[in-house]
Amino acid sequence: MYRATVAGEPLAVGTIKDVQTAVSRVVTELLAQDPEGVAMSAQQANSDFQSGTVEATVASVGEWVCPMWVHGEAKTLRVAKEA
């Protein structure tokens, strides 16, 4: 099981697919708030989930981290193994 947070707040706990769905939903909301600020990070997050990088990073270093800059403020996405 995996746990996802955004800006330190719980987002989802579940399979990697569950977490990916929740992260995608939040990224879509952040894109609506600041398309230019979030676009590159959103593409990276999508690519990392699609390529298996999120799972591999969690397995090797304990968590995957992706900062999303919304109007100059970091909204950091984190995915880690659920204890």
PETA-V311873 format. One record per pair of residues at least 24 apart in sequence whose ideal C-beta (glycine too) atoms are under 8 Angstrom apart, sorted by the first residue. I is the first residue (numbers start at 1). GAP is how many residues later the second one is. D is the distance in Angstrom with one decimal. If there is no record, write none. Layout:
# PETA-V311873
<<I:GAP:D> <I:GAP:D>>
This chain:
# PETA-V311873
<<1:80:7.2> <1:81:4.0> <2:56:6.9> <2:77:5.6> <2:78:7.0> <2:79:6.3> <2:80:6.0> <3:76:7.2> <3:77:5.5> <3:78:7.3> <3:79:4.5> <4:73:6.9> <4:74:6.9> <4:75:5.0> <5:72:7.4> <5:73:4.9> <6:62:7.8> <6:69:5.8> <6:70:7.2> <6:71:5.3> <6:72:7.8> <7:67:7.8> <7:68:4.6> <7:69:6.3> <8:68:7.7> <11:66:7.9> <13:69:5.5> <16:33:7.8> <16:38:6.8> <16:39:5.6> <19:35:8.0> <19:60:5.7> <20:29:4.7> <20:34:7.6> <23:26:7.2> <23:54:6.0> <23:56:7.4> <24:25:7.9> <26:51:7.3> <27:41:7.1> <27:50:7.8> <30:38:5.3> <30:40:5.4> <30:45:6.3> <33:37:5.5> <33:38:7.2> <34:35:7.5> <34:36:4.6> <34:37:5.2> <37:31:7.9> <37:32:4.7> <37:33:5.7> <37:34:6.4> <37:35:7.4> <38:30:5.3> <38:31:6.8> <38:32:6.2> <41:25:5.9> <41:26:6.5> <41:27:4.7> <41:28:6.8> <42:26:7.3> <45:32:6.5> <54:25:5.5>>
